Structure formats: C-alpha cells, structure tokens
Amino acid sequence: MVADSDLEAHRARVEAFRRRRDARYRSEDGWLTFVDRIALEPGDNPLPIGTMVVAPDGRVLLRPTAGVTRRGQPISDEVAVLVEERGVTPDRFELAGRRYEVTSRGAGGGLNVRVRDPDAPARHAFRGIPAYPFDPAWRIAARCERIDPPQPDLVPRSDGSDAEAQWVATAHFELAGAPQTLRLYADESLTRWFMPFSDPSNGEETYGAGRLVDPEIPPPGEPVVLDFNLAYNLPCAFNELVACPIPSRHNRLTVPVRAGERAP
C-alpha cells in the first residue's frame, strides 16, 4: 500500500511538472512565439535582417540591414553566424521586436532561420495545457531490457523526415492485462531518455500524433518507471512549424492512456 506521504509527494511532482510546462509555453522563448521558418539555400538569402550567406565551405554569414542587434548590441558589418547544432547555442539577432536564429536541427535537416515574435497572437491566447486528473495507477514500473551497446534507430518526425536516435532500452509492461512494449531512446549525450508513444486516445482526447514521456534512467538491472501522468504533448501539437519526433510503429500502445496532457 502506498503511504499517504508518498502519494502526496507524487502528486506534487506532477503538479510542479505541469506548472513548468505551462510557464514554458507562456514564455518569450516558448514554441508559441515561433512564427516563421525560412529555409536557407547556398549563396545569398535575402531576409528582413539583411542578407544571410551560406558559403561553399559551410560557414554562415550575415550582412545586416540597419537596426539589427546581436545579443542586444548593434551590428553594422558582416559577421559570422553561430548556428544551432548539437550542444551549440545559436546567435540571436533582433529587429523590430522579432528574433532570428539559424538552426541545423529544423525541418528537413537543412539550415533554417527560426523567427520568433514575443507578441505572437498564439502566445497571448494561450490559457494553459489541459490534462487528465492525477492518477497514481498510471505510474508503472516496467521491466527494462537494456540495448547494450545502444543501437541507432530512425525516429519519424512530424515534417515527414526521419531523425536518428540512440535506442537504449525496451520497456515491457501490461495495461489492462494486455502486454505492451515501448522503445526508449536517448539524446546525444546519453544522459536523457525519452519515449514517444501513441495510443487509441490519440485524435479524440489527446494529440493525434502521440505524446512523450521522459523517464529517469534506472540503475542497471532495475525497472524503468513510466509515469504517464507526466506524458506531454509534442511541440507540433501547438505549432505546426515545429518538426518533432513522433512515435514509430514500435511504440504504439493498444490501450488508451487517459493520463497526462490532453489535446490542446
């Protein structure tokens, strides 16, 4: 039997997680401020902030228009642009209230300019993320079959492309008496696990493309705890400009998961 103190601690963790999620989408850097994505081609690319040049050697340069700032400082001469990639925070340019960043991790895998507007209507209209009531029964200790060494696997993305992720484990458990398996993946550093999944609630009660759970990494030989109260929507549930990982055929549950976040 779960002690009352443990139950309340569990409830408090879930509630704190949901508050953080709401705060993230209300913030000036949240996905609701992402208002445009501009693909960069080799050579000169005219943009509101000037001409962005993708050089033959792969470098990205900006010839700024008047009024552009970088990290709050005015710039007038051509500058090299720091591109977002694994472990690299990109340069941020500002003009007329909008923010511009170059990423190599956007839709299609090429170079894209991500445009943010803190005054985006979607941000101002945001009223929070709907969620199912807390239910401790949806915290499941699953048998953890480690994949050692981790294997590269293709994870589909919402823009139709595929991204490679490290398959680190398979979770085995039951829902309503039916056996289930889900693949767990790790980020580039192997220090964060994530698990895209779909279930029959998708499209009606929950987001159609599925949701994610980020379980804590268990010690070797121990179960992995899947707390579906912490299941959260993919960013593309809120903004179709975002390309995000979606569940593959390996991560489809057969029982509706009425826990965690609901469809926005």
Protein Blocks (a to p, Z undefined) as FASTA:
>chain_A
ZZfklmmmmmmmmmmmmmmmmmmmmpmkbmklpmbdcdddehjdddfkbccdddfkopac
ddddehiaeehiacfbdcddddddehiacddddeehiacdddfkbghhiacdddddfkbf
klmmpgbjadddddfklpccddddddddddddddddfkopacddddfbdcdddeehiacd
ddddddfkopaccdddddfkgojlmcfkbpcdddddddehiacdddfklgccdfklmomk
bccddddfklccfbdcdehjddZZ
